[in-house]
Amino acid sequence: MAELLHTNAFPNLETLKVTVSHLLRDAILYVRQSTLHQVLQNTESTQRQYALQQRAVALGWPIERVRVIDCDLAHSGASTADREGFQQLVTEVSLGHCGLVMGLEVSRLARNSADWQRLLELCALTNTLILDEDGLYDCSGFNDRMLLGLKGTLSEAELHFLRARLQGGILNKARRGELASPLPVGLLYDESGHVRRDPDQQVQQAIQLFFETFHRTGTAWGIVAHFRRAGLRFPRRLRTGARKGELVWGELQLSRALQILHNPRYAGAFFFGRTRTRTWPDGEKRTRVLPREEWLVLIPNLHVGYISWEEYQDHQRRLHENAQAYGEDRRVSPPREGPALLQGLVICGICGHRMTVCYHVRQGRTDPDYTCRRESVEHSAPVCQHIPGRAIDKAVSELVLETMTPVSLEVALAVQQEMTLRLQEADALRAKQVDRARYTADVAAQRYRCVDPNNRLVASTLEAEWNAALKALQQAQQEYEQHCQTDRQLMNAEVRDRIMALATDFPRVWKDTHTTDQDRKRLIHLLLEDVTLIKAHEITLQVRFRGGAARTLTLPAPRRIWETWTTEPEVIAAIDTLLNEYTNEQVAAILNKRGLRSGKGCLFHGYTIQKLCRIYGLKSRYDRLREAGMLTPEEIASLLQINRKTAIKWYYAGLLRGYICNSKGSLLFEPPGPDVLPKCLGQKLATRRTMIHAKVMPEQTMEVQYES
């Protein structure tokens, strides 16, 4: 029966499914090959697919109504992503423009069940037929749809089995460590397939300096900054393009440095399955790095490297600690630019978690605070401890000065030796760059000399390459000389004297303004393991050194913020003394002239003195004068039986003694004595006579006053 069907013994079975509504629409032939290699080599399969056009003509479609979609050649059918032709086909079917869809087999249309079932559903809704090499199918019929669904499932299973065989062979070879995978720069495969170091000495020295710099700085940023300051370049090999495999030199970037530090190949380890790639519904592929315990294969010490496996693990630990956004409880972090001396070393003595650092500006000065906020962030609990760090940093700094004094000579010698070693390493690498540029120029010169001078088309090109190589050599030599001159200035006699000054004057160097906070913290990280803080009535510091020794320090509890704004007792005493003779404004002017300030560091004013008197219970100038027996203007006027204004006039005339008691100019009078009273009474009588004469004989009085 199958042979009869394949020989078209019963052609009516196919022609009965084709109706006039199908013929009024287009017949679309979908052509696809999975890879470019298949397009170039498997030409027979492509010809068989194009030959299906004749099947559509035989079913009644005119040749001009048969459309071919072949823009998906060299695209896999595992997904619709990046398959523009298949998406175009689905669009035509959904719009009802297509009456027949043709494909050599189901796997040409799709190898994914979801994509295949979606196409079948659309064909059933729009009454579209499907044709393959085996026959014609109507998706609206149950039998044909079930058969097409089964074919799609088998096609997807076939792809799975093929992939499983390939992946199984790759994984089996990887478990033996024999799988050839791309190697990072600095490592190469030899003729026998074994991993060896790059024979280029400059490449080896650059990578060795890379890891030595990380040992010294502890951060990827430190490596990049060192290479940039020293003017050094780092190698890399091109992965794609016409220059694939070529070694090029350029500036070291942070992402490149992190890739090298995380690559186990430099430790001589073989790994496989470190990443996991998944395809999302939108067709985008996303890759994530798996934890080490989930890697499929990891074989340490399989081949030569640049560092040991123990060093690689230590690098991962340090990078793990350096991550600012890692986890809930950050561990020791590298020294950074802030003034917090114990950044990353402080442990809460109550809950045992690491304390974080926050900064605030107080009186124009940046001060650190050590805060334990782990439970506050996770469970909205109160902050465990919040301790101002200025006094703590000062105490630890004094402890460091005390500890460093016996070994300061060894530190000075180690610093000088390290600086000399750094300069030697950088100078050797720069010399290698000059040698490479000179070699390139020599090769360009040899190529130019070997060419026929009459062949000007080739000779002119080689001459231009030779000139470019000579310019590069000249530039490399100039850069080398400039860096050598800079290095000589760095290690001159003055610098050596400053380094040796560490042996005798380490405290001065520690407190020098040119010594950065980052340098001080690096030294602290070398000396201390951690510092535990406990805040109660006083602050207890438990300092643990790297060698195992421990010291306990006790500091008074920090003052509250309002206590830091309290005016000094000496200033209050001065105010109390000055109020015996001066008003509030006069006292404020005297204090400002003496250079004294309030608790907030502000200038004094009259209302400031008044407020301080109220807070500290100081008697005002008015109260002091009243206690001394001074009389108000009303009281002195009643005593002398005169008007209040007259008493004030007599004060300005010098008849009465008085004192200004406030900023409004209010007066308090000294009681008149026996010698003052007659003068006042005489003045009173003279005033009354003048007033009487002015009333009785105003004209004569005016003449008398005029004559006088």
HELIX and SHEET records of a PDB file:
HELIX    1   1 ALA A    2  HIS A    6  1                                   5    
HELIX    2   2 ASN A   12  THR A   15  1                                   4    
HELIX    3   3 VAL A   20  LEU A   23  1                                   4    
HELIX    4   4 LEU A   36  GLN A   41  1                                   6    
HELIX    5   5 THR A   43  TYR A   50  1                                   8    
HELIX    6   6 LEU A   52  ALA A   58  1                                   7    
HELIX    7   7 ILE A   63  ARG A   65  5                                   3    
HELIX    8   8 GLU A   84  SER A   94  1                                  11    
HELIX    9   9 VAL A  106  LEU A  109  1                                   4    
HELIX   10  10 SER A  113  THR A  126  1                                  14    
HELIX   11  11 PHE A  142  ARG A  175  1                                  34    
HELIX   12  12 GLN A  201  THR A  217  1                                  17    
HELIX   13  13 ALA A  220  ALA A  230  1                                  11    
HELIX   14  14 LEU A  254  HIS A  262  1                                   9    
HELIX   15  15 PRO A  264  ALA A  267  5                                   4    
HELIX   16  16 ARG A  292  GLU A  294  5                                   3    
HELIX   17  17 TRP A  309  ASN A  322  1                                  14    
HELIX   18  18 ARG A  374  HIS A  379  1                                   6    
HELIX   19  19 ARG A  390  MET A  404  1                                  15    
HELIX   20  20 SER A  408  CYS A  450  1                                  43    
HELIX   21  21 ARG A  456  LEU A  490  1                                  35    
HELIX   22  22 ALA A  493  MET A  500  1                                   8    
HELIX   23  23 ALA A  501  ALA A  503  5                                   3    
HELIX   24  24 PHE A  506  LYS A  511  1                                   6    
HELIX   25  25 ASP A  517  LEU A  527  1                                  11    
HELIX   26  26 ILE A  561  THR A  564  1                                   4    
HELIX   27  27 PRO A  569  LEU A  578  1                                  10    
HELIX   28  28 ASN A  584  LYS A  593  1                                  10    
HELIX   29  29 GLY A  606  TYR A  616  1                                  11    
HELIX   30  30 ARG A  621  GLU A  627  1                                   7    
HELIX   31  31 PRO A  633  LEU A  640  1                                   8    
HELIX   32  32 ARG A  644  ALA A  653  1                                  10    
HELIX   33  33 VAL A  676  VAL A  696  1                                  21    
HELIX   34  34 PRO A  698  GLU A  707  1                                  10    
SHEET    1   A 5 VAL A  66  ILE A  69  0                                        
SHEET    2   A 5 ASP A  26  TYR A  30  1                                        
SHEET    3   A 5 CYS A  98  MET A 102  1                                        
SHEET    4   A 5 LEU A 129  LEU A 131  1                                        
SHEET    5   A 5 LEU A 136  ASP A 138 -1                                        
SHEET    1   B 2 LEU A 187  TYR A 189  0                                        
SHEET    2   B 2 VAL A 195  ARG A 197 -1                                        
SHEET    1   C 2 PHE A 234  ARG A 237  0                                        
SHEET    2   C 2 LEU A 247  GLY A 250 -1                                        
SHEET    1   D 2 PHE A 270  PHE A 272  0                                        
SHEET    2   D 2 VAL A 297  ILE A 299 -1                                        
SHEET    1   E 2 THR A 275  THR A 279  0                                        
SHEET    2   E 2 LYS A 285  VAL A 289 -1                                        
SHEET    1   F 4 VAL A 346  CYS A 348  0                                        
SHEET    2   F 4 LEU A 528  LYS A 535  1                                        
SHEET    3   F 4 GLU A 538  PHE A 545 -1                                        
SHEET    4   F 4 ALA A 550  PRO A 556 -1                                        
SHEET    1   G 3 THR A 356  ARG A 362  0                                        
SHEET    2   G 3 ARG A 365  CYS A 372 -1                                        
SHEET    3   G 3 GLN A 385  PRO A 388 -1                                        
SHEET    1   H 2 GLY A 658  ILE A 660  0                                        
SHEET    2   H 2 LEU A 667  PHE A 669 -1                                        
END                                                                             
